[in-house]
Amino acid sequence: MDHPSPRDGADSRYTMRVFRALRPGKTVLWAVKACLLTAVLAFVVQYVTANWQQARDVPAPRIGPLVWATFWGVVSSVAMAWLLALVLAAHGSRVSLGKSIGLRFLPALGKYLPGKFWSLIASLWLFTRVGVPKHVAVTSIGLNMIIGLLSQCLVILALQAKSAENSAITGTLLAVSAAMVLGLHPRVFYPCVNWLFRRTGQPPLETKLSFTALVALVVAASITWVFYGLAMYYVLLSVTPLSLEAAPRCIAAFLFAQTVGFIALFAPAGIGVREGVLLVALRPLVGEGPAIVVAGLTRLWQTALELALAGVGWWLLRPPVSSESSELESL
């Protein structure tokens, strides 16, 4: 039996040093992200500049459809928070609907900072602050993310089922959905997270959701995304008239832009990416000018809604004032 020589060990160490030297560092990754974001923003700016006159001819948004958009936006947002509360309760941590609104939308503001990890860090901190164990918080955040992405993909596929266009996008969504269904299965998901907990010194999960319960959560999340897409559809109606038959394509376009913007790790809050997808997807339906106005208006509307929900969530997450402190304040 041949024994490894000292030269073999030196060669392996040299190979590892070369690998580490060639591995892209933080500076390279930031440069790549900056280049991608610049390219996307350049496309959006060029498109808007070339069609600026058509955008100027679009009338001012009407208030009525925007009110309906806000209504459906609030309904879908509260439903998202309720689903998060259900996931937490299923793993042994009961949180009120009011607190779950804060847990859902306060950390979401971190997406406006460079890097996609700020929302995760804020989520973990807030979850533990309200008494949720770390391993339950990590599990709930992971499940909520997978269920959200999977349900968005399924809604897009269902709304585009009759369309023969964009077969490449449809195939990609099907492949991604199949992978997420596999990763969501209890026999795959929970062994993976428990392995992670053992490696990090956290206790394993004892309470687990069944596959039937997970399917029910995906169905409920899909309905929630339909409500959210309906809100975006009313934002579009505030700018330009559109037939009801075009509603499924519009909702699918909005949700697809939302999904791509979330996945684009180089773009804070999907800035530029979501607008670019909307410009391309809405142009055949409403034209260049309305597409530009709607892309900008949906960004402003969604940001305002998220800020409002984060403010409500912050107020609901405030610690209760004790009777002693209230008596001192009254003196």
Secondary structure, 3 states (H helix, E strand, C coil): CCCCCHHHHHHHHHHHHHHHHHCCCHHHHHHHHHHHHHHHHHHHHHHHHHCHHHHHCCCCCCHHHHHHHHHHHHHHHHHHHHHHHHHHHHCCCCCCHHHHHHHHHCHHHHHHCCCCCHHHHHHHHHHHHCCCCHHHHHHHHHHHHHHHHHHHHHHHHHHCCCCCCCHHHHHHHHHHHHHHHHHHCHHHHHHHHHHHHHHHCCCCCCCCCCHHHHHHHHHHHHHHHHHHHHHHHHHHHCCCCCCHHHHHHHHHHHHHHHHHHHHCCCCHHHCCHHHHHHHHHHHHHHCHHHHHHHHHHHHHHHHHHHHHHHHHHHHHCCCCCCHHHHHHHHC
